[in-house]
Structure formats: structure tokens, C-alpha cells
Amino acid sequence: MNCNYAFDDCSILNMCSVEIPAPFRDIFKADRLYSPNFIKLNDFSNYLKSNKNIPYRFIPSNFEKNSIRVAKELLAKKSINPLMVRGLNSKIIDYLNEFSEKVKQDFQTIQKSDNITNLKHLFTKSEQKLTREGNIPEDDDLKIMKGYEEFCCLGKKLLISMDEHFWGYKDLIFKELGIIIIPEWDCDKCIFSK
């Protein structure tokens, strides 16, 4: 069965590892920063490439906004006083910007759709209690869902995301839109389920 794999911006950014410049390595006790799902996401990405299955991303993208959030999260996880690493934030952002240029080459694109009125109504009437703030998917999440639903392709549509607005509603999204949601921490299971 043919499968199409799309990733939201945050999961794509979680494929990036950031090299820590030498002067900061003692502070971080590491030479690289990366997300907890980095290895699984990269193994899965390499698996897709080796099978000539080019992944998709959504445009327009929130890559810049999300890259700043990811940089802050990577620094926060190490519980380091921001004053101790002044200047490192901009280096991380520069590295993430370089990574985003690579992403443009490695991923095909799917256009987000602004036609989300009915979808917003569907989620409002099917509201579920999520652990995060805001139970209803944000407009950008709905634009991703609708864009993927409208995207013309053969085979199954799978979306890899760490966003609870996707995996928290995975049954509804599959039933109504035909999109299979894979939480990013389970993406490696797609390799072994073939």
C-alpha cells in the first residue's frame, strides 16, 4: 500500500540537533542539544529516503516562530541560567535557519487550506479534554488538516506530530478526514509495521 508521510513544523524541527560551541560545552555537559525524539525521527526520515518516499511539509510555514520556541525549549531543558549562555541563543537560531534551508530541499510541500469553517465547527461540537491549554485545535492546525485532506495523492495519508491537537483527536481526524495521526515518538513503529 502506498503511503504519504507529512510532518508538522515542530516535528521537522525535532529532527535537528544543535552543536554547542566549545566555550559552552562545560556548562551544558554536552556537545549537542536535541529533542527526546531526535533519533527516532531521523531514523524514520532516513528510512523514508532509502525507500524513495519523500516526506511532506506544510506551507505557508511557521518555521521561524517554531524554531525560536524550540531553541528556548532546548535551553530550558538543561536548566541553565540564560545569563550564562548569552549569545548562544542567536547561534542556535542561526543553526536552525540553516537547517530550515535543508528542509526546503528534502521535503515536498502541501498547501495549507483556509477553508476551515466546517472543520472548526466539527472540533467545537466534538471537544475533548486535553492536557494542554486549549482543547480545540488552533486555526493553523486546522489549516494543516484541511490542506492534507484536500491534497490529491494515492494511498494512505499519515501525519507525524507531537502536537496533542492532532494525536488527541486522532480517531476523529481519521474518521472525518481519512488522515492517520502518528505521534512523533511512535514514528519508528512505521518502519517495523510494513
C-alpha positions in Angstrom: 0.0 0.0 0.0 1.3 3.4 -1.0 1.7 5.8 2.0 2.3 9.5 2.1 4.1 10.9 5.2 3.7 14.5 6.2 5.3 16.3 9.2 4.2 19.4 11.0 6.9 22.1 11.6 7.6 21.1 15.2 8.3 17.5 14.3 10.6 18.6 11.5 12.5 20.9 13.9 12.8 18.0 16.3 14.9 16.3 13.6 17.6 18.9 14.1 20.5 18.6 16.5 22.4 21.7 17.5 26.2 21.7 18.0 27.2 23.5 21.2 30.2 25.8 20.6 33.3 24.7 22.6 33.1 27.6 25.1 29.6 26.5 26.3 30.2 22.7 26.4 31.3 22.7 30.1 28.1 24.5 31.0 25.9 22.1 29.1 27.9 18.9 29.9 27.2 18.0 26.2 28.5 18.9 22.8 25.0 18.7 21.1 21.4 19.6 22.0 18.5 17.7 20.5 14.9 16.7 21.2 14.0 13.5 23.0 12.6 12.0 19.7 15.6 13.1 17.6 16.9 9.6 17.0 13.5 8.1 16.1 12.6 10.9 13.8 16.0 10.8 12.0 15.9 7.0 11.7 12.4 7.3 10.2 13.4 10.1 7.9 16.4 8.0 6.7 14.1 5.0 6.2 11.8 7.1 4.0 14.7 8.4 1.9 16.1 4.9 1.5 12.7 3.8 0.2 12.5 6.8 -2.1 9.5 8.1 -0.2 9.9 11.9 0.0 8.2 13.3 3.1 5.9 16.4 3.0 5.7 19.6 5.0 3.0 22.3 5.0 3.2 25.8 3.6 3.0 28.5 4.5 5.2 27.5 7.4 5.6 28.8 10.9 9.2 27.6 10.9 10.7 30.8 12.2 8.3 31.1 15.1 8.6 27.4 15.9 12.4 27.5 15.7 12.6 30.2 18.3 10.3 28.1 20.6 12.4 25.0 20.0 15.7 26.9 20.8 14.2 28.1 24.1 12.9 24.7 25.0 16.3 23.1 24.3 18.0 25.6 26.6 15.3 25.3 29.3 15.6 21.5 29.5 19.2 21.9 30.6 18.0 24.3 33.4 20.8 26.8 32.7 20.7 30.4 33.7 20.2 32.4 30.4 22.8 34.9 31.5 25.5 32.2 31.4 24.8 31.4 27.8 24.2 34.9 26.4 24.9 34.8 22.7 24.2 31.1 22.4 20.5 31.7 21.6 21.4 33.5 18.4 23.9 30.8 17.4 21.1 28.2 17.9 18.7 30.3 15.8 21.3 30.6 13.0 21.8 26.8 13.0 18.0 26.2 12.9 17.8 28.7 10.0 20.5 26.7 8.1 18.5 23.5 8.9 15.3 25.1 7.5 17.1 25.7 4.2 17.9 22.0 4.1 14.3 21.1 4.9 13.2 23.1 1.8 15.3 20.7 -0.3 14.4 17.4 1.5 10.6 17.8 1.8 7.9 18.2 -0.8 5.1 20.7 0.1 1.4 20.6 0.7 -0.5 23.9 0.7 -2.5 24.6 3.9 -6.2 25.4 3.3 -8.1 28.4 4.7 -11.4 26.5 4.2 -11.7 25.6 7.9 -15.1 26.8 9.0 -16.8 23.4 8.9 -13.8 21.8 10.5 -13.7 24.3 13.3 -17.4 23.6 13.9 -16.7 19.8 13.9 -14.0 20.1 16.6 -16.1 22.5 18.7 -19.0 20.1 18.8 -16.6 17.1 19.4 -14.5 18.9 22.0 -12.3 16.7 24.2 -10.4 17.5 27.3 -6.7 17.7 26.5 -3.8 18.1 28.9 -2.6 21.3 27.2 -4.1 24.7 27.2 -6.9 25.0 24.7 -8.9 21.9 23.9 -9.8 22.9 20.3 -7.1 22.7 17.6 -5.7 26.1 16.7 -6.5 27.6 13.2 -3.1 26.7 11.9 -3.6 23.0 12.9 -7.0 23.1 11.2 -5.4 24.6 8.0 -2.9 21.7 8.1 -5.6 19.1 8.4 -7.8 20.6 5.7 -4.9 21.1 3.4 -3.9 17.5 3.8 -7.5 16.3 3.3 -7.7 18.3 0.1 -4.2 17.1 -1.1 -4.6 14.8 -4.1 -2.4 11.6 -3.8 -2.6 7.9 -4.0 -2.5 5.8 -0.8 -2.8 6.5 2.9 -2.2 9.9 4.4 -0.1 9.8 7.6 0.8 12.9 9.7 3.6 12.8 12.2 3.2 15.3 15.0 4.0 15.8 18.7 1.0 18.3 18.9 -1.8 17.0 21.2 -4.3 18.8 19.0 -3.5 16.1 16.4 -2.9 12.9 18.4 -5.5 13.8 21.0 -8.1 13.8 18.2 -6.6 11.0 16.1 -9.8 8.9 15.9 -12.0 11.9 14.9 -9.4 13.0 12.3 -9.2 9.6 10.8 -13.0 9.1 10.7 -13.7 12.6 9.3 -10.7 13.4 7.2 -9.1 10.0 6.4 -5.7 11.1 7.9 -3.8 8.7 10.2 -2.1 10.6 13.0 1.2 9.1 14.3 2.6 10.7 17.5 6.3 11.5 16.7 7.5 9.3 19.5 5.9 6.3 17.7 7.1 7.1 14.2 9.7 4.3 14.4 6.9 1.8 14.6 6.0 2.7 11.0 9.4 1.2 9.9 8.6 -2.1 11.6 4.9 -2.3 10.7 5.5 -2.8 7.0 
